[in-house]
Amino acid sequence: MPRATPGPPDGPSGEEPGADEKSATPHRGDGRPARRKLTHVTLPGCWGALLLACLSFTPSLLPRDGLIQGVISGITAAIGYGLGVLAAFVWRAFADREPRAPRRWAWRVFLVAAIVLLAVSIGFGQYWQYEIRKLMGVKDYSVLLAVLSPLIAALVLGALVVTGRGLRGAYRWAAKRLGRWIGPRAARGVSWILVVALAYAVVTGLLLDGFVGLANAAFSLRDTKTPEGVQQPMTSARSGGPGSVVPWDSLGWQGRSFAGTGPSTADIAKFVHHPADEPIRAYAGLASADDAEARAALAVKDLKRAGGFQRKNLLVVTTTGSGWVDPASVDSFEYLSGGDSATAAVQYSYLPSWISYLVDQSKARETGRALFDAVYEEWSKLPPDKRPRLFVAGESLGSFGGEAAFSGEFDLRNRTAGTLFVGPPNFNTLFREFSDHREAGSPEIQPVYKDGRTVRFADDPAAEIPPVGRPWEGSRVLYLMHPSDPIVWWSPRLIFNKPEWIAEAPGRDVLKSMFWIPFVTFWQVTADLPFSTGVPAGHGHTYTSEYVDGWNAVLRPAGITAHDLAELKKIIAAGD
């Protein structure tokens, strides 16, 4: 932690004798308070920063490099500094006294404690990071960044403290000027309201909205391009191909990737060892129609044109973010169905998934409901013996949108032949309902709901999915979720409530030494979110070959052997 100029304290530690009779705040010759130096810090604030900085090295769900750890430690220390200053302010209010300068020995005690505690915390932090990397098979590690981590933390802490000082300066400036026309108490109150409102407006209006606007402009520009190696389909079985009612140029970056790639008929035939059908893929991009309902109707129109409702298996996918459909999911579905399948999807945003996760939740819900309802309306008009088996899928925010079309377990069971939701965000309505009402004794990382009659959960679907030995007939709804996936476990409830997934035996890729600390654990898991896909497959929010076993469990294809599944996993992993 950088050495700063000790100043009048905000807390009770180490007061000078006789300070009761005089204010610890320095004064100028005219009797007015002197301005504090920019580098001035308070002892209670420093203790708060030290304690939270040390706690920032405790293990979380994912491994971190030195740069990320430094940023997280710096932000955490800044929060700790603010809490320390606030605690001292509250204590003085109850004690009815002014700040007092700490003795020099109090600062010496703090500096010695800081050296010892930071050394121990960093040492344990490095050990825990090594253990997490070993669990996940992560080999990338920079010694230089690890060494620079404390310096990075100090720079981030300093920048945030200076920003806080700037806000306090703005408050005092406003209070001084308002005090010319209104009473001092009213001036202070109004000034705080003005500064808080200004800070909120800058963060949400200028920074957040500006960032989202710039990101939207940048990704909308990319949406006009085509991924390298992707060609416009020459088959009428794909949107954008011959006879399609959806123009190729309107599909967007992800839509063109979805329609222009995928296993060929020959690839599928080689896998199933018999002649295969050509899979149908229907898609509508943001430029294809004006709103979610119109895009859904257009995708269904193209699906019908291509003969999708005459296939044996029909899949409705809610995309993530910029319209991405995980190829590992759809490819697995097409291989296991022998190509006798059709898939429909619709884009609802230009933004990548991690930004859409924050700002496009309502669009995901609206699109998920609109697409399924449009497909279901056309599907329900068919004679019962002529209808394809209807499936639903979604990953991450796509699962959130996919759930929006259903009211609960029986609705999923009655209107679909099966569902595969992967990496569901913790705020998913149905996911929370099923998990919160799980059977007593079943863990949160793999809950059992209603004896597993319809809905089940798995980390590794290649293993037996609990409850083992219980019937799983009719429509199957399967949730895939890794124990180390922060998207699944992040929730504001982590601030003050210890989650059961931490209290229980940890999952296969979560450290046994991970423990819950009020607020700190929430912040640690929050910091994991942007890096949830930056880990090897099978961990965090990275799902690949799990789709093979997941769809095998939901589809229940005939004639597929364990050897076939192993071969398909290699195919899916190679295409990732």
Phi, psi and omega in degrees: 000132184295142178287128180236170182285114178299143181218189180305132186283166171247015183214181190271355190289127169062049180288153174287141176299141177081004182287351178295332185271354182217153178282141178280354181278126180295148180235153174277176182296334182272008177088351180274151181299139177281154178285137175286151175292154180298329182273004180295135175226160179253151181296313178300321178297318179295321177297318178298317179297318181297312184296315181287328176297319178296319181291338180292347178271355177295153187291146174239205185276328188237155176287155181226146172272177185297324180296310181296317180297321179296317179296315181297316180296320180295315179295317180297318179296321178297320176297317178298321178299313179299319179294323178295316178297318179297317179299318179294321179298315180295319180298316179296325180297318179288326180279348179055059181210166181268167177299149178231144181286132178287156175290161181298325182295333179294322177290324178295318178300317180297315182297319177296315179298321180297315180299313183293310185294319179294320179298315180294317182295316180295321178298311178296321179299317178296321178295314180296320179296321177298317181294319179294316179299322179293319178300323186259358180072029179274125184252341181290126179204129181250114178295322181300314179295325178296320179292322182280351185306313178299323178295318177300317179298318180296320180295316179295316178301312180300317181297319181288322177295318177297321176299317177298321177297324178297319178295320178295322177296321178296321178298314182294322178298315180294318181296321181296318182284322177292330180297346178286338184244335181231172181296157184298320180294315178297321180297318179295316181297313180295323180296317178298317180299317181296317182292317179297316179297319179295315180297318179297317181295320180293314183293311185276319184278312185273307185285304184291307180296322178295318178297314180297320179297316178295318179296320180296319179294318182294314184282335175291329176292317178296331183295342179276354183257174181240134179302147180300134178088353181266130180243150175301130183296145178259009181248146179284357180279359182236144171298141183087352179269189180302130178082355182292143177274357178251115181298141179304318183292343182268355187287335184084169182305306183289324179296320178292325176294319180293314183283333186262004180230187179113165182293142177277169177300320179295320179299315182291319179299321178296325181286315185273354177064030174199165181305141184239161175271164176271120181297146178258136176228120179246139185208145173230129180267177179299327180277356183281331180202171191280328184216177186299316180297316181294321178293320178297316179297321180292319178297319179292323177299317179289326177298316179294318180302320183280353180091022182297329182279357175260359178278164181284328185231128182237124184245130175253119183245129169268124186285171173250139172048246188287012180102013183289133170247122183298115181298331179299325180287306184291321178299316178298317179300317183289320177297311184291336178268006180065024180082352180278066188210161174218143182230136178237139179210158182219139177277143177232358182203158170272340191280147176294165190303318187291333175277319177301327178305327182269324191238350186242025183298319182295325178292322178297316180296313182298316182290319179301317179291317183296317182292313181296317181298321180293318178293315183296323179299315179290319181297319184289345178283343182282151173301141183309324182278358180250359183278143173286161172289129187258121181240158180229142178213156176187142176245140176056238179296337175295325177291326176298315178292323180295322179295334188299338182278356187231150182266343181170195184303311185291328177294317176298318183293320186279334187251359178224160173268347179172158183218141174229108177251132188236135178055050185292133173301149185298339182272001177304130186298306183289322177303316179293320179298313181293320182288316183293332181254029179290164181291144180302135179094343178274138185285156180293332180284346176206070186288159173244121184244123177051047177063018178068024186293327179230310186259130176222164184230144180210145169267314178239095184290353176288334176276174178293133183269120182291153002280122183293136177087354178267145181296140177228075187258166180068212180293136179248129176246119184236130174254126174257130181204129178278144176300335182262013182274107182294335177300323182286323190257350180290132178200144175302339179295341178297341183299312186238355184236130178286120182284153181291331181293340174272325181289333182277175174300133186291158175290176187297334183241028176239135182297138176295335183278359177290132181222163185266134174231129180310134181068314185298315180296321177302314182292322179297314180290325175300318180293338178285336189304310184295344185247019187294336179259003182270032180233163181300158178303142181094002181222163179054225182257026180256108181243128179224273185293345177299334179298327182298307180290327178296311179291329177297322179290323184277317182285323185055055182291148180276144173079008179268123182262171177298324178294320178298317180297319179297319178293321180293325177298323178294321179295314181293318180295323180291331181272356183287000000 
